[in-house]
Amino acid sequence: MGKKAKPSSKKKPKASKPSSLVDTRVIYCGDNLDQLKKLPDNCVDLIYIDPPFNSNRNYEVFWGETREKRSFEDRHASTQAYIDFMRPRCVELHRVLKKTGSFYYHCDWHASHYVKVMLDQIFGENQFQNEIIWQRTTAGKPIYRNLPKNADSILWFTKSNQYIFTPIMQPLTEDDKATFASDDGDGRGPYNTQPIINPGDRPNLKYTYTDLKGRKWPSPKTGWRFSEERMRQAESENRLVFGQKTIREKYYLSEREAKGKQLSNIWTDIPIVSGEEKLGYPTQKPLALLDRIIKASSNENDIVLDAFCGCGTALVAAENLGRQWIGIDVSPTACKVMAKRLRDVCKMRQDEALWRAGRGFIVRDLPWTKEKLREIPPFEFENWAVYSLGGIPNKTKVGDMGIDGRIFLVSATPKKKEGHLDFMDDWYPIQVKQKDKVGRPDIDAFEAVMMREDRRKGFFVSFGYSADATREIGAFFKRTGKTIIALTVKEILDEQIAMKLA
Ligand SMILES: C[S@@+](CC[C@H](N)C(=O)[O-])C[C@H]1O[C@@H](n2cnc3c(N)ncnc32)[C@H](O)[C@@H]1O
């Protein structure tokens, strides 16, 4: 493995100019299908997405020091459902991408082959540029009947052939340097050689070369890589090696060290997020990864869009590299977490007036207020509360046996069931009441549910709790060791709490 890549620590470039095409430095809260429809055609330069995978799992989020566990659902039960969900979104993403733009789709072995076919259909097969294999980790539990799956796939498509790209150069390793084994003793130092054969078929480079000693060198099948003039120049500079059958070119260690070598599509030098960078968001991607993609496929001031932006890694990388950015996420909590990250890490101010003046950033369409939540129908309130906790609402609203939703745990030991892993056995119940004060009888009823279902933890959501209800929650814990976490709407809505928990 090479040296570990780090996000650029260089001083941030000058603040980028806002775009006149579209509002930038904005986080939109909402389903990206709706949000993308509001954007004009051909308006962004680079898109990176990292949608929830088709892994039939629920991700667990560790909310900061309290280690309060919440989860958000990876809702796509089948590959077809996942592709059906992603296709209209990718059509919209293709529409908003500029002609010179690039699109990176981060996925893994679960669905990467289906995603590739879908994107071939949307972008055109010829617009597929590469599949980046990102080796996430070298560790892994030993498995006896397979190889550890340690890599993600990042599929790179462009909208046309006129796309922006800057090769990614890396320093030579000691092994690379050791291949420079020849030296003419003329002061140019060690060199290696490579054939001057054309990799493609270039008819105009098919000629017989006559060297300075008058020897004839017939063209290789696909032609030479150099014109006759350039070949002569190289020979007079003593940069050619005449073998038995063909001609090779010398390349010197000193020149290669100055340029570096181009990184391939196999990325093994970026470890998963750890240390200070880690926010506890389960699928947070490393800044170094986004840094690399953004540098390769955009220029300063270009607009970077992440339509599934989680805790905002792409936005932070874009901001640090002097790009404009737009973020979209359906989860209000994710939007709050990334806003805090932009404030803390990028020292940006979240301020409408400042943003209008071309600085700072804003969050749009954060959905709920306490007042609005009091007015909506009970089933909508239930859905809101359950989704806010990262749970899955109960499908049946009548006869729900006292459970409005469930939080599933990823750390649960998976059971093998009909060929796929079933994580569904380890869960916490959620009970929701659209009431100002939940009383003792409501808590008694929920305790009965927890006893019946044999759950060690449960969540209750309402606008408030009577003193009796709070006392009973304490007494229940003492009697049974089971915990009821009583959350208020204010606590869920309150940005301060979300930040404290993030
Ligand atoms: C895998 S996470 C992205 C992590 C991100 N790359 C990072 O480094 O933090 C996927 C995100 O997509 C969001 N999401 C799922 N469905 C969405 C939708 N329809 N519209 C917008 N965001 C969505 C989820 O809320 C989640 O935050």
The ligand as a Gaussian input file, in Angstrom:
#p B3LYP/6-31G(d) Opt

LIG

0 1
 C      -24.764000       6.916000       2.462000
 S      -25.364000       8.431000       3.106000
 C      -24.280000       9.633000       2.393000
 C      -23.018000       9.836000       3.193000
 C      -22.150000      10.940000       2.650000
 N      -21.476000      10.577000       1.443000
 C      -21.128000      11.393000       3.709000
 O      -19.924000      11.248000       3.495000
 O      -21.577000      11.853000       4.745000
 C      -26.819000       8.593000       2.153000
 C      -27.683000       9.784000       2.483000
 O      -28.713000       9.847000       1.497000
 C      -29.854000      10.429000       2.117000
 N      -31.030000      10.109000       1.288000
 C      -31.675000       8.917000       1.173000
 N      -32.707000       9.038000       0.325000
 C      -32.708000      10.325000      -0.122000
 C      -33.534000      11.061000      -1.029000
 N      -34.555000      10.491000      -1.649000
 N      -33.246000      12.376000      -1.226000
 C      -32.197000      12.964000      -0.606000
 N      -31.384000      12.317000       0.258000
 C      -31.631000      11.012000       0.492000
 C      -29.876000       9.816000       3.511000
 O      -30.605000      10.636000       4.409000
 C      -28.379000       9.745000       3.840000
 O      -27.983000      10.877000       4.599000

